Structures are given as structure tokens and as C-alpha cells.
């Protein structure tokens, strides 16, 4: 049975304020494509990135941070060893950590790596619909890191995965779905330009880790991170001419985001 929420209810705005008050150091083991983007997203939002992935130091470094984000986008044996060591250290230290199972259904190597990482009990699993379906053991239609399944098609699998793993599961898409197995939410913030910029999904995983470091209910913190990121995307699109200018404007929008703005703009509903 999934453990009940044990924290007072916070709004997305309160989660943003709590994260910024702490300015958490977030260790990101992510892919080559996402490193720079994820680091800039964290800095703009109010957190501090640490892009530490080497197997020789991850286990030693992880206890020094406030949250961990693991993205398997470009795995190799050395990086996989570092991921396992970091996840083990986070679990031992009681630190929140987020797993992004990029293209988990594409190869047996990725499936085995995610199986190893799941044993270290991620706090949150964030992926697109095809990735969540594959991780849950349901046939999916993903094309590499891209989803060919709808968020709605993955909702039942997400609930089952959350119940089985005790993780919060976030399925991201045009309308995001978050569940801890007992409760569920939909987040309608976002913009169609967001999938046109590489590494934004990977960066969102790191942002979820930052919000978890702010404390409070882990499912509600996940919802808050998704709403904040999606709203920033909406604001960035207002003056963007296309994906290139949108990418820059998104960083600016995250930096300018206030709890008051998030309070007014978050479109979150119970599912």
C-alpha cells in the first residue's frame, strides 16, 4: 500500500517559494544533449546544478546534495555504474531522487539499467507516455525518446506503477498526469513549442528534483514543478518567433516567475 501524504498541503506557489528559499544543490546525471539546458533551467528557476556523473565520485558526492536527478538518455557502462552508485547513495541518505527512463522500451540494455535503478526506490519517475507504459510492462509505441502514445493511454499503467514502486509517477505531454497511486492530478500548462526544443523534458526532470528538495508532499511538489515549467513555456511563447527564440525566452520566463504569477496561472485539477 502506498504511504499516505505526511505533509501539510502546499499550493504550487508555496512549493516554488520553498524551493527558492532553500536554493537546493541538485546533482544531475543526464545526457550529453541536456547538460547545458538542464543546468540553465535549474539556475533560472532558483536552484543550483551539479553535473556530476563519473562512477569514481558519484557515490561520494551524492550525500552532499539536496536532490538527485538521473536521466538515462545517453547511457554507457561507466555512466550506468555512476547512476547506480548515486541512486544507492541517495536512498541510503534519504534524499529525494527522480528517474527519467528515456527510451526505456527501445533496447534491452536500457530496460536492464532501469530495472537496476528502480531497485533503489526513486521518489519520482518522470517520462512520456510510451516510456511509462514500457517501464510498467505494457506494450508501448515509442520511437526512441519520442512518445507515440497519448498521456491518457498511460494513466492506468502510471497508477499501477506508482502503487507497485511507491514512487510518484509523472506522465508528461500536452496535458500532464501525476499520480502517487492513490491521488492523481492533471496539469494543463504548456505550449506546443516546448516539444520543438531538445532537452526540455530532460530539464523538467531536474526541475522536479529541485522542487522535491524544497520539502513538503512529494506528489504536490511534482505537480508544482510541472505547472511552473508549463506556465513558463506559455509566457515564453508570447514573444517567440520560433523554437530558437522560444528556448531563450523560456529561461527568462523561469527566472522571472514569481509565486504570485504561478498562483494565478497554474492550471491544475484533480483527476
One Martini backbone bead per residue (centre of mass of N, CA, C, O) as a GRO file, in nm:
protein
  271
    1UNK     BB    1   0.098   0.035   0.020
    2UNK     BB    2   0.074   0.360  -0.002
    3UNK     BB    3   0.197   0.618   0.141
    4UNK     BB    4   0.096   0.876   0.302
    5UNK     BB    5   0.054   1.186   0.346
    6UNK     BB    6   0.288   1.405   0.568
    7UNK     BB    7   0.194   1.694   0.466
    8UNK     BB    8   0.114   1.989   0.417
    9UNK     BB    9  -0.058   2.174   0.213
   10UNK     BB   10   0.057   2.298  -0.104
   11UNK     BB   11   0.106   2.516  -0.329
   12UNK     BB   12   0.279   2.588  -0.603
   13UNK     BB   13   0.377   2.859  -0.489
   14UNK     BB   14   0.494   2.739  -0.224
   15UNK     BB   15   0.697   2.552  -0.360
   16UNK     BB   16   0.862   2.767  -0.500
   17UNK     BB   17   0.943   2.923  -0.246
   18UNK     BB   18   1.082   2.685  -0.099
   19UNK     BB   19   1.298   2.629  -0.309
   20UNK     BB   20   1.428   2.918  -0.307
   21UNK     BB   21   1.502   2.924  -0.007
   22UNK     BB   22   1.712   2.677  -0.046
   23UNK     BB   23   1.883   2.644  -0.295
   24UNK     BB   24   1.934   2.371  -0.433
   25UNK     BB   25   2.142   2.100  -0.472
   26UNK     BB   26   2.160   1.939  -0.796
   27UNK     BB   27   2.208   1.629  -0.915
   28UNK     BB   28   2.311   1.558  -1.261
   29UNK     BB   29   2.238   1.269  -1.453
   30UNK     BB   30   2.290   1.321  -1.788
   31UNK     BB   31   2.288   1.408  -2.105
   32UNK     BB   32   2.460   1.563  -2.351
   33UNK     BB   33   2.219   1.737  -2.457
   34UNK     BB   34   2.114   1.846  -2.150
   35UNK     BB   35   2.319   1.986  -1.966
   36UNK     BB   36   2.296   2.292  -2.029
   37UNK     BB   37   1.990   2.323  -2.007
   38UNK     BB   38   1.950   2.215  -1.718
   39UNK     BB   39   2.133   2.417  -1.575
   40UNK     BB   40   1.973   2.672  -1.665
   41UNK     BB   41   1.701   2.598  -1.545
   42UNK     BB   42   1.790   2.585  -1.250
   43UNK     BB   43   1.902   2.869  -1.223
   44UNK     BB   44   1.643   3.023  -1.309
   45UNK     BB   45   1.455   2.891  -1.079
   46UNK     BB   46   1.670   2.863  -0.800
   47UNK     BB   47   1.896   2.662  -0.842
   48UNK     BB   48   2.173   2.414  -0.819
   49UNK     BB   49   2.403   2.269  -1.026
   50UNK     BB   50   2.540   1.918  -1.058
   51UNK     BB   51   2.749   1.764  -1.306
   52UNK     BB   52   2.766   1.445  -1.173
   53UNK     BB   53   2.881   1.108  -1.318
   54UNK     BB   54   3.118   0.970  -1.215
   55UNK     BB   55   3.190   0.670  -1.072
   56UNK     BB   56   3.432   0.779  -0.882
   57UNK     BB   57   3.208   1.012  -0.731
   58UNK     BB   58   2.900   0.983  -0.685
   59UNK     BB   59   2.875   0.838  -0.407
   60UNK     BB   60   3.027   1.077  -0.257
   61UNK     BB   61   2.853   1.328  -0.358
   62UNK     BB   62   2.545   1.290  -0.304
   63UNK     BB   63   2.533   1.360   0.015
   64UNK     BB   64   2.576   1.686  -0.060
   65UNK     BB   65   2.291   1.699  -0.157
   66UNK     BB   66   1.924   1.754  -0.204
   67UNK     BB   67   1.923   1.621  -0.500
   68UNK     BB   68   1.831   1.380  -0.765
   69UNK     BB   69   1.908   1.329  -1.122
   70UNK     BB   70   1.809   1.067  -1.359
   71UNK     BB   71   1.929   1.025  -1.699
   72UNK     BB   72   1.936   0.773  -1.974
   73UNK     BB   73   1.989   0.888  -2.267
   74UNK     BB   74   2.335   0.829  -2.266
   75UNK     BB   75   2.442   0.536  -2.218
   76UNK     BB   76   2.700   0.375  -2.021
   77UNK     BB   77   2.879   0.182  -1.822
   78UNK     BB   78   3.000   0.411  -1.648
   79UNK     BB   79   2.740   0.572  -1.604
   80UNK     BB   80   2.574   0.340  -1.483
   81UNK     BB   81   2.747   0.312  -1.232
   82UNK     BB   82   2.696   0.602  -1.133
   83UNK     BB   83   2.391   0.577  -1.105
   84UNK     BB   84   2.385   0.352  -0.896
   85UNK     BB   85   2.554   0.497  -0.678
   86UNK     BB   86   2.369   0.743  -0.645
   87UNK     BB   87   2.105   0.596  -0.575
   88UNK     BB   88   2.217   0.452  -0.327
   89UNK     BB   89   2.296   0.711  -0.173
   90UNK     BB   90   2.017   0.842  -0.165
   91UNK     BB   91   1.876   0.620  -0.012
   92UNK     BB   92   2.066   0.618   0.239
   93UNK     BB   93   2.010   0.947   0.288
   94UNK     BB   94   1.707   1.032   0.211
   95UNK     BB   95   1.693   1.131  -0.083
   96UNK     BB   96   1.564   1.279  -0.341
   97UNK     BB   97   1.467   1.109  -0.655
   98UNK     BB   98   1.489   1.108  -1.021
   99UNK     BB   99   1.347   0.925  -1.296
  100UNK     BB  100   1.454   0.906  -1.649
  101UNK     BB  101   1.331   0.668  -1.894
  102UNK     BB  102   1.480   0.686  -2.167
  103UNK     BB  103   1.383   0.472  -2.397
  104UNK     BB  104   1.328   0.193  -2.241
  105UNK     BB  105   1.191   0.023  -2.494
  106UNK     BB  106   1.433   0.001  -2.711
  107UNK     BB  107   1.627  -0.164  -2.505
  108UNK     BB  108   1.770  -0.398  -2.298
  109UNK     BB  109   1.970  -0.210  -2.158
  110UNK     BB  110   1.765  -0.003  -2.050
  111UNK     BB  111   1.589  -0.199  -1.897
  112UNK     BB  112   1.809  -0.300  -1.700
  113UNK     BB  113   1.886  -0.028  -1.580
  114UNK     BB  114   1.605   0.047  -1.470
  115UNK     BB  115   1.584  -0.198  -1.289
  116UNK     BB  116   1.818  -0.121  -1.106
  117UNK     BB  117   1.709   0.166  -1.021
  118UNK     BB  118   1.435   0.078  -0.897
  119UNK     BB  119   1.569  -0.061  -0.642
  120UNK     BB  120   1.621   0.254  -0.525
  121UNK     BB  121   1.363   0.415  -0.500
  122UNK     BB  122   1.216   0.638  -0.644
  123UNK     BB  123   1.033   0.922  -0.593
  124UNK     BB  124   1.038   0.984  -0.910
  125UNK     BB  125   0.870   0.936  -1.227
  126UNK     BB  126   0.969   1.072  -1.552
  127UNK     BB  127   0.761   1.061  -1.851
  128UNK     BB  128   0.641   0.948  -2.116
  129UNK     BB  129   0.404   0.740  -2.215
  130UNK     BB  130   0.587   0.517  -2.340
  131UNK     BB  131   0.780   0.492  -2.097
  132UNK     BB  132   0.571   0.416  -1.881
  133UNK     BB  133   0.460   0.167  -2.018
  134UNK     BB  134   0.729   0.011  -2.035
  135UNK     BB  135   0.797   0.019  -1.728
  136UNK     BB  136   0.510  -0.131  -1.663
  137UNK     BB  137   0.481  -0.364  -1.901
  138UNK     BB  138   0.362  -0.213  -2.149
  139UNK     BB  139   0.280  -0.172  -2.455
  140UNK     BB  140   0.461   0.035  -2.680
  141UNK     BB  141   0.517   0.326  -2.937
  142UNK     BB  142   0.792   0.423  -2.935
  143UNK     BB  143   1.050   0.664  -3.071
  144UNK     BB  144   1.259   0.638  -2.873
  145UNK     BB  145   1.215   0.947  -2.706
  146UNK     BB  146   0.941   0.927  -2.839
  147UNK     BB  147   0.601   0.956  -2.836
  148UNK     BB  148   0.306   0.734  -2.947
  149UNK     BB  149   0.148   0.804  -2.689
  150UNK     BB  150  -0.088   0.883  -2.476
  151UNK     BB  151  -0.155   0.990  -2.171
  152UNK     BB  152  -0.423   0.838  -2.131
  153UNK     BB  153  -0.296   0.549  -2.198
  154UNK     BB  154  -0.103   0.574  -1.916
  155UNK     BB  155  -0.269   0.603  -1.649
  156UNK     BB  156  -0.305   0.313  -1.545
  157UNK     BB  157  -0.002   0.242  -1.544
  158UNK     BB  158   0.083   0.466  -1.350
  159UNK     BB  159  -0.074   0.371  -1.105
  160UNK     BB  160   0.053   0.089  -1.089
  161UNK     BB  161   0.345   0.186  -1.061
  162UNK     BB  162   0.304   0.348  -0.801
  163UNK     BB  163   0.203   0.114  -0.624
  164UNK     BB  164   0.458  -0.074  -0.670
  165UNK     BB  165   0.701   0.160  -0.609
  166UNK     BB  166   0.626   0.431  -0.439
  167UNK     BB  167   0.602   0.630  -0.669
  168UNK     BB  168   0.591   0.906  -0.841
  169UNK     BB  169   0.399   0.962  -1.143
  170UNK     BB  170   0.499   1.129  -1.451
  171UNK     BB  171   0.304   1.228  -1.731
  172UNK     BB  172   0.411   1.380  -2.023
  173UNK     BB  173   0.232   1.644  -2.211
  174UNK     BB  174  -0.017   1.836  -2.304
  175UNK     BB  175  -0.134   1.674  -2.048
  176UNK     BB  176  -0.057   1.614  -1.741
  177UNK     BB  177   0.023   1.325  -1.521
  178UNK     BB  178  -0.028   1.266  -1.165
  179UNK     BB  179   0.080   0.994  -0.937
  180UNK     BB  180   0.061   0.788  -0.616
  181UNK     BB  181  -0.201   0.575  -0.653
  182UNK     BB  182  -0.432   0.757  -0.498
  183UNK     BB  183  -0.361   1.016  -0.649
  184UNK     BB  184  -0.462   1.279  -0.895
  185UNK     BB  185  -0.338   1.483  -1.176
  186UNK     BB  186  -0.381   1.772  -1.388
  187UNK     BB  187  -0.172   1.955  -1.629
  188UNK     BB  188  -0.234   2.236  -1.863
  189UNK     BB  189   0.039   2.337  -1.900
  190UNK     BB  190   0.171   2.490  -2.197
  191UNK     BB  191   0.339   2.435  -2.529
  192UNK     BB  192   0.399   2.339  -2.860
  193UNK     BB  193   0.710   2.434  -2.854
  194UNK     BB  194   0.847   2.244  -2.646
  195UNK     BB  195   0.901   1.983  -2.838
  196UNK     BB  196   1.104   2.168  -3.033
  197UNK     BB  197   1.303   2.144  -2.782
  198UNK     BB  198   1.572   2.020  -2.674
  199UNK     BB  199   1.578   1.896  -2.332
  200UNK     BB  200   1.320   1.981  -2.169
  201UNK     BB  201   1.238   1.717  -2.035
  202UNK     BB  202   1.505   1.672  -1.887
  203UNK     BB  203   1.488   1.941  -1.729
  204UNK     BB  204   1.230   1.878  -1.575
  205UNK     BB  205   1.346   1.659  -1.398
  206UNK     BB  206   1.537   1.850  -1.244
  207UNK     BB  207   1.310   2.037  -1.138
  208UNK     BB  208   1.170   1.829  -0.965
  209UNK     BB  209   1.406   1.786  -0.773
  210UNK     BB  210   1.409   2.074  -0.665
  211UNK     BB  211   1.120   2.070  -0.545
  212UNK     BB  212   1.171   1.837  -0.349
  213UNK     BB  213   1.389   1.997  -0.179
  214UNK     BB  214   1.161   2.192  -0.051
  215UNK     BB  215   0.950   2.001   0.032
  216UNK     BB  216   0.695   1.820   0.116
  217UNK     BB  217   0.484   1.694  -0.091
  218UNK     BB  218   0.582   1.506  -0.360
  219UNK     BB  219   0.340   1.529  -0.551
  220UNK     BB  220   0.295   1.837  -0.526
  221UNK     BB  221   0.580   1.915  -0.620
  222UNK     BB  222   0.551   1.795  -0.902
  223UNK     BB  223   0.313   1.964  -0.993
  224UNK     BB  224   0.454   2.237  -0.956
  225UNK     BB  225   0.682   2.197  -1.162
  226UNK     BB  226   0.499   2.155  -1.411
  227UNK     BB  227   0.347   2.424  -1.392
  228UNK     BB  228   0.590   2.614  -1.405
  229UNK     BB  229   0.704   2.518  -1.677
  230UNK     BB  230   0.448   2.555  -1.850
  231UNK     BB  231   0.405   2.857  -1.793
  232UNK     BB  232   0.675   2.948  -1.907
  233UNK     BB  233   0.605   2.854  -2.192
  234UNK     BB  234   0.368   3.044  -2.240
  235UNK     BB  235   0.528   3.307  -2.200
  236UNK     BB  236   0.752   3.258  -2.416
  237UNK     BB  237   0.553   3.240  -2.670
  238UNK     BB  238   0.453   3.539  -2.695
  239UNK     BB  239   0.761   3.640  -2.825
  240UNK     BB  240   0.807   3.411  -3.024
  241UNK     BB  241   0.925   3.302  -3.354
  242UNK     BB  242   1.045   3.028  -3.233
  243UNK     BB  243   1.242   2.784  -3.099
  244UNK     BB  244   1.491   2.963  -3.046
  245UNK     BB  245   1.357   3.203  -2.889
  246UNK     BB  246   1.206   3.025  -2.691
  247UNK     BB  247   1.445   2.906  -2.531
  248UNK     BB  248   1.532   3.179  -2.412
  249UNK     BB  249   1.255   3.271  -2.292
  250UNK     BB  250   1.227   3.041  -2.085
  251UNK     BB  251   1.453   3.125  -1.898
  252UNK     BB  252   1.335   3.403  -1.835
  253UNK     BB  253   1.061   3.301  -1.721
  254UNK     BB  254   1.176   3.144  -1.483
  255UNK     BB  255   1.322   3.385  -1.351
  256UNK     BB  256   1.039   3.564  -1.336
  257UNK     BB  257   0.900   3.381  -1.162
  258UNK     BB  258   0.628   3.390  -0.939
  259UNK     BB  259   0.414   3.291  -0.705
  260UNK     BB  260   0.184   3.474  -0.809
  261UNK     BB  261   0.187   3.379  -1.103
  262UNK     BB  262   0.142   3.078  -1.040
  263UNK     BB  263  -0.125   3.109  -0.893
  264UNK     BB  264  -0.277   3.223  -1.149
  265UNK     BB  265  -0.162   3.001  -1.387
  266UNK     BB  266  -0.231   2.740  -1.268
  267UNK     BB  267  -0.353   2.420  -1.423
  268UNK     BB  268  -0.510   2.238  -1.178
  269UNK     BB  269  -0.644   1.899  -1.146
  270UNK     BB  270  -0.831   1.656  -1.053
  271UNK     BB  271  -0.841   1.289  -1.151
   0.00000   0.00000   0.00000
